Amino acid sequence: MNAIYLDHNATSPLDPRVLEAMMPYLREEFGNPSCRYGPGVNAAYAVERARLQVAQLIGAKPQEIIFTSGGTESNNLALRSAVRTMGRKHIVTTSVEHPAVLNTCRDLERQENCTLSILPVDADGRIVPHKVLQAITARTAVVSVMTANNEIGTIQPIAEIGSLLQKEDVLFHTDAVQAFGRIPLNVENLHVDLLSLSGHKILGPKGIGALYIREGVSLRPQITGGEQEFGLRGGTPNVPGIAGLGMAAELARLEMENRTARVTSLTAHLRDRLRSTIPGLLINSPNRDCLPGTLNVSIPKVSAPDLVDSLDREGICVSSGCACSEGKRGPSHVVLAVTGDPDRAMSCIRFSVGPENTMDEIDHVAHTLSKLLPRPTP
Ligand SMILES: Cc1ncc(COP(=O)(O)O)c(C=O)c1O
């Protein structure tokens, strides 16, 4: 791809070292990990090595990691299973969750008669921890609060919420798809029971993810079949994808500090350039506790989807709002929840920078953007 790619929260390029780690399992090591002969054992070894690599990145035990097809499936497994396992029908979540959580909750509302408490956020997109506690009732099965927001980057106070919930008889789930491998995470410090993660935001492959399930929490499978993944997820495992996720997790663990420093300085430069060239620019990302590399801005009176199309014609990839809602051309539900301003939610652009981006690319993007915008009338 020759385009300048600033959409790492949608997905990220595959690291060549990750591809290399996957290749044997696409070629000669094609065995089914459930089989007892040599090739099966080799594949099973690759799966267990990856389980350890993923576990190490979040301070979990390997047996607490269940491989899935990605963040969406992990969220579905966590929420649907929590409701069934707990035998209760109330869910507490937030207005800024990804559709993989919000639409799963809405489906549970329709299909299982669940009731939802969808909590509002403050002007930074952040949840006030004690409001979560106040929302809990005797009917609450699960609380689900994302670790970092995919659109504006807000990092939620998960550890504080987790510690408040410790005495409550509810499961605490966090969708950590954007945070995994990008900021330090430790399931003990966060006091979470369930944590969703994905491979493709951290230079890993698409279609692979995992759910951390705290030891002692018993969930019911959502995909029934064979006894794979400790009986929690039937189906022959995606061995190449799992090996790739393991390697991506390992590299993220070793390189997180350098990657963070790099994307932080690139994003700061982008913010400064945009501020100095675009009159009336509004910053939707929070000033503090923001996912490194994420910058969401609104440009008054500009239609974000049209601007995204114009940037695409110039060879620049960015998103308006959430990639999963792209094509709908509606306002961003996150920016709307944070600002209450439909115009601002229609005019927001998300830049998400990755470790392979350069200062020259940032300068080029800022220059192109200011060239594309209508000149202010004198
Ligand atoms: C916060 C969040 N949760 C869940 C998902 C879905 O993950 P996946 O694409 O692996 O299904 C995404 C992907 O954009 C995300 O940003």
The ligand as an SDF file (V2000), in Angstrom:
LIG
                    3D

 16 16  0  0  0  0  0  0  0  0999 V2000
  -13.2900   -1.2930   21.1800 C   0  0  0  0  0  0  0  0  0  0  0  0
  -13.5010   -2.3770   20.1610 C   0  0  0  0  0  0  0  0  0  0  0  0
  -14.1540   -3.4880   20.5200 N   0  0  0  0  0  0  0  0  0  0  0  0
  -14.3470   -4.4950   19.6560 C   0  0  0  0  0  0  0  0  0  0  0  0
  -13.9020   -4.4220   18.3670 C   0  0  0  0  0  0  0  0  0  0  0  0
  -14.1430   -5.5690   17.4430 C   0  0  0  0  0  0  0  0  0  0  0  0
  -12.9670   -6.3560   17.3230 O   0  0  0  0  0  0  0  0  0  0  0  0
  -12.8070   -7.3700   16.1050 P   0  0  0  0  0  0  0  0  0  0  0  0
  -12.6550   -6.5410   14.8830 O   0  0  0  0  0  0  0  0  0  0  0  0
  -11.5730   -8.1550   16.4410 O   0  0  0  0  0  0  0  0  0  0  0  0
  -14.0240   -8.2310   16.0870 O   0  0  0  0  0  0  0  0  0  0  0  0
  -13.2250   -3.2730   17.9400 C   0  0  0  0  0  0  0  0  0  0  0  0
  -12.7630   -3.1400   16.5370 C   0  0  0  0  0  0  0  0  0  0  0  0
  -12.8280   -2.0750   15.9530 O   0  0  0  0  0  0  0  0  0  0  0  0
  -13.0090   -2.2250   18.8660 C   0  0  0  0  0  0  0  0  0  0  0  0
  -12.3810   -1.0960   18.5230 O   0  0  0  0  0  0  0  0  0  0  0  0
  1  2  1  0
  2  3  1  0
  2 15  2  0
  3  4  2  0
  4  5  1  0
  5  6  1  0
  5 12  2  0
  6  7  1  0
  7  8  1  0
  8  9  2  0
  8 10  1  0
  8 11  1  0
 12 13  1  0
 12 15  1  0
 13 14  2  0
 15 16  1  0
M  END
$$$$
